[in-house]
Amino acid sequence: AERLVLEELSYLKGDPRFIFEVHLVFEKGPFFNELSTLGLPVRIWNAPHKSARMLGAYVNLIRYLRRTRCDILHSHLLDGTGPIVGKLAGTRVVATVHSDKHYGAVERFALAKSDLVLGCGKEVLRNISRFIPRRKVRVLSNAIHKPDNTSFCRKDVLRRFGIREESKLVVSLGRLTRLKGYDLLVEAFRRVVTAVPD
């Protein structure tokens, strides 16, 4: 998800119609250094996770958004709070939703307050359309920016990674997290190779 935001910002940062600021509600996180290279203002609010003091950080963020007269807040991975913060600040809210999980009452209420909710994929869109008016939801298809004039030859890739030419090559593209089920995939491959060595 963070990678997608970085890609979007690197593409849009030069568009004269927009002025971007990045606000990290919690700590810097793993993508902070990459964000910093974009040349955009980055503000870290250092809200403590799951603490009553987190509300103070949200109040300060609301005040900041009001003072700077922000036009649009893009709420990313803050389903239960981001849209409410934006609305209390008097701004339009675009929320990006990545999961087709069961959303609790607070998250459903908050997301429904958004002006636009982008569901990452058709399944997510179907899920959020159950509690958000259809006119407020759109699908956001994840994409990858392929470097220009780059081609990949199977033989070169195998050689680069020290894989025998006769090997079967399986490529997976995604975040390496438990949610994606790579542990199940690796175990399934182990079983297939054991049962069918070829």
TITIVEX-995779 format. One record per residue (C-alpha): residue number from 1; residue in one letter; x, y, z; chain. Coordinates in nm, 3 decimals, always signed. Each point is the difference from the previous one (the first is absolute). Layout:
   nr  rest        u        v        w  kette
  NUM     a        X        Y        Z      A
...
***
This chain:
   nr  rest        u        v        w  kette
    1     a   +0.000   +0.000   +0.000      A
    2     e   +0.276   +0.241   +0.091      A
    3     r   +0.181   -0.085   -0.322      A
    4     l   -0.310   +0.102   -0.198      A
    5     v   -0.016   +0.335   +0.181      A
    6     l   +0.369   +0.059   -0.078      A
    7     e   -0.060   -0.080   -0.367      A
    8     e   -0.301   +0.233   -0.016      A
    9     l   +0.183   +0.285   +0.171      A
   10     s   +0.311   -0.034   -0.216      A
   11     y   -0.222   +0.019   -0.308      A
   12     l   -0.224   +0.287   +0.117      A
   13     k   +0.244   +0.218   +0.196      A
   14     g   +0.093   +0.202   -0.309      A
   15     d   -0.362   +0.074   -0.095      A
   16     p   -0.048   +0.376   +0.051      A
   17     r   -0.369   -0.049   +0.089      A
   18     f   +0.090   -0.161   +0.333      A
   19     i   +0.203   +0.069   +0.310      A
   20     f   +0.068   -0.311   +0.205      A
   21     e   +0.092   -0.051   +0.362      A
   22     v   +0.047   -0.340   +0.160      A
   23     h   -0.110   -0.047   +0.360      A
   24     l   +0.103   -0.313   +0.187      A
   25     v   -0.235   -0.042   +0.294      A
   26     f   +0.225   -0.240   +0.188      A
   27     e   +0.378   -0.037   -0.038      A
   28     k   +0.230   +0.035   -0.300      A
   29     g   -0.026   -0.363   -0.110      A
   30     p   +0.194   -0.185   -0.270      A
   31     f   -0.091   +0.227   -0.291      A
   32     f   +0.094   +0.330   +0.165      A
   33     n   +0.339   +0.024   -0.175      A
   34     e   -0.157   -0.059   -0.341      A
   35     l   -0.271   +0.257   +0.075      A
   36     s   +0.269   +0.249   +0.092      A
   37     t   +0.169   -0.038   -0.340      A
   38     l   -0.315   +0.123   -0.176      A
   39     g   +0.062   +0.354   +0.122      A
   40     l   -0.347   +0.031   +0.153      A
   41     p   -0.066   +0.128   +0.352      A
   42     v   -0.035   -0.296   +0.238      A
   43     r   -0.142   +0.050   +0.348      A
   44     i   +0.011   -0.266   +0.270      A
   45     w   -0.265   +0.027   +0.272      A
   46     n   +0.141   -0.282   +0.220      A
   47     a   -0.342   -0.106   +0.124      A
   48     p   +0.036   -0.282   +0.253      A
   49     h   -0.168   -0.320   -0.123      A
   50     k   -0.320   -0.103   +0.180      A
   51     s   +0.023   +0.265   +0.267      A
   52     a   -0.232   +0.277   +0.113      A
   53     r   +0.287   +0.242   -0.080      A
   54     m   -0.050   -0.094   -0.366      A
   55     l   -0.312   +0.219   +0.007      A
   56     g   +0.218   +0.303   +0.078      A
   57     a   +0.202   -0.064   -0.316      A
   58     y   -0.321   -0.020   -0.202      A
   59     v   -0.127   +0.327   +0.152      A
   60     n   +0.329   +0.170   -0.093      A
   61     l   -0.022   -0.141   -0.351      A
   62     i   -0.358   +0.130   -0.038      A
   63     r   +0.112   +0.346   +0.115      A
   64     y   +0.290   -0.007   -0.246      A
   65     l   -0.225   -0.102   -0.291      A
   66     r   -0.246   +0.279   +0.085      A
   67     r   +0.276   +0.259   +0.033      A
   68     t   +0.160   -0.096   -0.333      A
   69     r   -0.340   -0.026   -0.171      A
   70     c   +0.072   -0.342   -0.146      A
   71     d   -0.231   -0.080   -0.293      A
   72     i   +0.026   -0.380   -0.006      A
   73     l   +0.117   -0.250   +0.259      A
   74     h   +0.103   -0.341   -0.135      A
   75     s   -0.049   -0.243   +0.286      A
   76     h   +0.214   -0.305   -0.047      A
   77     l   -0.022   -0.301   +0.234      A
   78     l   -0.192   +0.199   +0.263      A
   79     d   -0.348   -0.134   -0.076      A
   80     g   -0.154   +0.077   +0.338      A
   81     t   +0.154   +0.341   +0.064      A
   82     g   +0.133   +0.164   -0.318      A
   83     p   -0.337   +0.096   -0.151      A
   84     i   -0.124   +0.138   +0.333      A
   85     v   +0.316   +0.209   +0.041      A
   86     g   -0.049   +0.140   -0.351      A
   87     k   -0.366   +0.082   +0.052      A
   88     l   +0.066   +0.167   +0.337      A
   89     a   +0.268   +0.207   -0.175      A
   90     g   -0.257   +0.109   -0.262      A
   91     t   +0.172   -0.164   -0.295      A
   92     r   -0.105   -0.247   -0.266      A
   93     v   +0.120   -0.353   +0.066      A
   94     v   +0.120   -0.271   -0.233      A
   95     a   +0.061   -0.330   +0.181      A
   96     t   +0.189   -0.293   -0.145      A
   97     v   -0.106   -0.342   +0.129      A
   98     h   +0.219   -0.307   -0.051      A
   99     s   -0.183   -0.280   +0.173      A
  100     d   -0.322   -0.187   -0.059      A
  101     k   -0.021   -0.081   +0.372      A
  102     h   -0.309   +0.035   +0.213      A
  103     y   -0.017   +0.367   +0.102      A
  104     g   -0.133   +0.086   +0.344      A
  105     a   -0.265   +0.264   +0.064      A
  106     v   +0.253   +0.279   +0.070      A
  107     e   +0.198   -0.068   -0.320      A
  108     r   -0.320   -0.025   -0.208      A
  109     f   -0.126   +0.330   +0.146      A
  110     a   +0.334   +0.176   -0.058      A
  111     l   +0.053   -0.127   -0.355      A
  112     a   -0.357   +0.094   -0.095      A
  113     k   +0.083   +0.361   +0.097      A
  114     s   +0.267   +0.010   -0.275      A
  115     d   -0.077   +0.184   -0.321      A
  116     l   +0.162   -0.278   -0.201      A
  117     v   +0.120   -0.347   +0.103      A
  118     l   +0.244   -0.184   -0.224      A
  119     g   -0.009   -0.376   +0.035      A
  120     c   +0.323   -0.175   -0.105      A
  121     g   -0.146   -0.268   -0.221      A
  122     k   -0.346   -0.120   -0.097      A
  123     e   -0.051   -0.217   +0.311      A
  124     v   +0.076   +0.293   +0.230      A
  125     l   -0.233   +0.220   -0.206      A
  126     r   -0.280   -0.257   +0.031      A
  127     n   +0.054   -0.022   +0.376      A
  128     i   -0.003   +0.375   +0.072      A
  129     s   -0.296   +0.054   -0.235      A
  130     r   -0.210   -0.184   +0.260      A
  131     f   +0.019   +0.294   +0.239      A
  132     i   +0.115   +0.298   -0.207      A
  133     p   -0.230   +0.152   -0.263      A
  134     r   +0.103   -0.122   -0.347      A
  135     r   +0.042   +0.359   -0.127      A
  136     k   +0.284   +0.044   +0.252      A
  137     v   +0.208   -0.310   -0.085      A
  138     r   +0.240   -0.078   -0.284      A
  139     v   +0.246   -0.279   -0.070      A
  140     l   +0.370   +0.081   +0.010      A
  141     s   +0.194   -0.252   -0.202      A
  142     n   +0.349   -0.046   +0.133      A
  143     a   +0.265   +0.035   -0.264      A
  144     i   +0.374   -0.024   -0.032      A
  145     h   +0.217   +0.254   -0.171      A
  146     k   +0.232   -0.195   -0.230      A
  147     p   +0.329   +0.177   -0.064      A
  148     d   +0.023   +0.136   -0.354      A
  149     n   +0.194   -0.199   -0.262      A
  150     t   +0.057   -0.291   +0.232      A
  151     s   -0.041   -0.357   -0.116      A
  152     f   +0.058   -0.318   +0.191      A
  153     c   +0.135   -0.319   -0.152      A
  154     r   -0.080   -0.322   +0.190      A
  155     k   +0.356   -0.128   -0.045      A
  156     d   +0.149   +0.323   +0.144      A
  157     v   -0.237   -0.002   +0.298      A
  158     l   +0.081   -0.364   +0.081      A
  159     r   +0.372   +0.064   -0.028      A
  160     r   -0.021   +0.315   +0.215      A
  161     f   -0.164   -0.187   +0.286      A
  162     g   +0.201   -0.320   -0.037      A
  163     i   -0.294   -0.214   -0.111      A
  164     r   +0.057   -0.298   -0.231      A
  165     e   -0.136   +0.052   -0.352      A
  166     e   -0.220   -0.312   +0.012      A
  167     s   -0.169   +0.119   +0.322      A
  168     k   -0.364   +0.099   +0.017      A
  169     l   -0.028   +0.372   +0.065      A
  170     v   -0.294   +0.132   +0.201      A
  171     v   -0.025   +0.374   +0.055      A
  172     s   -0.225   +0.163   +0.256      A
  173     l   -0.046   +0.372   +0.025      A
  174     g   -0.135   +0.147   +0.321      A
  175     r   +0.074   +0.098   +0.356      A
  176     l   +0.180   -0.265   +0.200      A
  177     t   -0.249   -0.013   +0.287      A
  178     r   -0.191   -0.279   +0.171      A
  179     l   -0.325   +0.141   -0.142      A
  180     k   +0.118   -0.089   -0.352      A
  181     g   +0.042   -0.369   +0.092      A
  182     y   +0.356   -0.055   -0.123      A
  183     d   +0.057   -0.249   +0.281      A
  184     l   -0.279   -0.218   -0.145      A
  185     l   +0.139   +0.039   -0.351      A
  186     v   +0.351   -0.105   +0.105      A
  187     e   -0.137   -0.302   +0.187      A
  188     a   -0.214   -0.096   -0.300      A
  189     f   +0.304   +0.021   -0.230      A
  190     r   +0.198   -0.220   +0.238      A
  191     r   -0.274   -0.262   -0.008      A
  192     v   -0.032   +0.011   -0.381      A
  193     v   +0.375   -0.034   -0.050      A
  194     t   +0.007   -0.293   +0.244      A
  195     a   -0.290   -0.175   -0.175      A
  196     v   +0.099   +0.095   -0.358      A
  197     p   +0.373   +0.075   -0.015      A
  198     d   -0.018   +0.104   -0.366      A
***
